[in-house]
Amino acid sequence: MLVKSRPSIADRLLGTGRRSVDNLHDTMRIIRGRFAARPAIYQNIAWPIWGLAWILLISAAFVSLDRPVGMVHGQWSGAGLAEFLTQFGLGGWYLIPSALLLVAANLIDWRSLSRRSLILVYNWTCLAFLMLCSVGLSGVLVNLLKYAIGRARPLYFNDFGVLAFHPFAFDARFAGFPSGHATTMGAVFGVLLLLFPRRWYVALAVTACVASTRIFVGAHYPSDTVAGFGLGCAFALACGVVFARLGFIFRPARPGLPVRKASFRLVFPRNGRR
């Protein structure tokens, strides 16, 4: 009787590599196909109005809050709590899990999954990609902006004042505007707003609270934080609009923001009904 030999580790790695490449090719083929098949029609969102409101909020924060904050930096009570909460504004909390999930999904043999498991993995993969795009792309832009603008942080208010700019100094002291942490939290808020529009006030309260800690630790002025939060939120909403065009997670709704599809669920009931 013939005994089948088990595949060697090298064969398994080779098979996994081929499956990974095939999955990537299939994903790109699907995305290209949807871009080609679906017209470039996007939601009628009043971007100019929201942009004007964003600029006015930045201006109001700059005029009324930045100088007082600079004068009292380092004197806040509860700074220890702010130091703890501000860590959740780091992009790694959202980018690393999303990237790992995408890597895991790329290694899975999708053809062997049941329909129920396939939908679940598909939804989690789409969410990870949305988070990676929203937080990652906005993070790249904000880092380019903050070093190009070169605004001094409030920690150095006594040395440079509230209007000190050193463009392209590539010095952490002059990387205040906009806030990177606030940009991350704005992107997270935008994703939560798209997924749970009826609970937007909860998402806003939590993400704005974390973003505001950058003021209390002396890393940013209020206008820096407002600018970053709005930038991140805009990126997330723009990503959601593109996802809706492609049919990932959302469906288009005109006017207004994309609407989450009924098929998008990250967990299914135990009784098996969807």
Residue, then its C-alpha position, 0 to 999 in steps of 0.5 A: m500500500l502506498v503511503k502519501s508523504r506529507p508536503s515538506i515545509a518548503d513545499r508548504l511555503l511555496g504553496t502559501g506564496r503562490r496562494s498569496v500572489d493569486n489572492l492579490h491578483d484576484t483582488m486587484r482584478i476585482i477592484r479594476g473591474r469595478f472601477a471600469a464597470r461603475p460610473a464615476i458618480y459620487q455622493n453630493i457632499a457639500w465639501p466647500i461648506w464643510g471646508l469653510a466651517w473647518i477653516l473658520l473653526i481653525s481661525a476661531a481656535f487660533v484667535s481665542l485659544d492658542r495664545p492662552v494655551g501657550m501661556v499656561h502650558g505645563q500647568w494643567s491639572g490631570a496631565g498624567l491622565a492626558e499623557f495616558l489617553t494621548q497614546f491612543g491617538l498613535g496611528g499604530w493602534y489602527l494601522i498595525p492590526s489592519a495591516l496584520l488582518l490584511v496579511a492574514a486574509n491574503l494568505i487564506d484559501w478563500r475558495s475553501l471557505s463556506r459562504r458564511s465564513l467567506i462573507l465574514v472574512y470579506n467584511w473584516t478585510c474591507l474594514a481593515f482596508l478602509m481603516l488602513c486607507s483612512v488613517g494611513l493616507s491622512g497620516v502621510l499627508v499630515n506629516l508632509l504638511k507639518y514639516a512643510i509648515g514648521r509651526a513651533r509647538p506650545l512647549y516652546f511658546n516662551d522661546f518662539g511665541v504663537l506665530a513661529f514658523h520654520p518651514f522644512a526645518f525637519d525638527a520635532r520642535f517645529a512640527g505643530f500644525p496640524s496635529g498628527h494624533a488629532t488627524t488619526m482620531g479624526a480619521v477614526f471618527g470618520v470611519l465610525l461616523l460612516l459605520f454607525p451614523r446614529r451614534w455619531y455623538v458617542a464617536l465624536a465625544v471619544t475621539a475628540c477627547v483623545a485628540s484634545t489631550r495633545i493640548f494638555v500635554g503641551a504638544h499642540y495648540p487648539s488650532d493644530t488639533v482642530a486642523g488635524f481632526g478635520l483633515g483626518c475626518a475628511f480623508a475617511l469620508a472621502c475613502g468611504v465615498v470611493f468604497a461606496r462606488l466600488g460596492f465595498i461596505f457601503r452603497p451610494a446615497r445621494p445626497g449625503l454620506p454613503v450608507r452601510k450595506a445590510s450585508f456588512r456584519l462583523v459577527f453573525p448571530r449564533n442561530g445562523r440567521r443573517 
